Amino acid sequence: MTSSTSRAQRLLTLGATEVVRRDEATVRPADLDLVVDTVGGPDLGAHLRLLGPYGRYLLCGAAGGFRPAPTSRRSWRSTTAPPPG
């Protein structure tokens, strides 16, 4: 998910198979394979809830600060659990 067409094109050039413009589509929770967050902050919990099974969250900036809410911690644990069996 990105904020502009030029950024979406860049992500596709880098190998993304699909990019969602945040102003053009709604993403269902537990649907994404990868979230790259360059801001951090209060949206952390919401970003983690977007991850599908075995999804990955990459925080590469913290301009918005870093204070995970209790719901974020629960989500984080569920995305880092080892595969069953």
Secondary structure, DSSP 8 states (H G I E B T S, - for coil): -BSSHHHHHHHHHTT-S---BTTT----TT-EEEEEESS-GGGHHHHHHTEEEEEEEEE---TT-----HHHHHHHHHHS-----
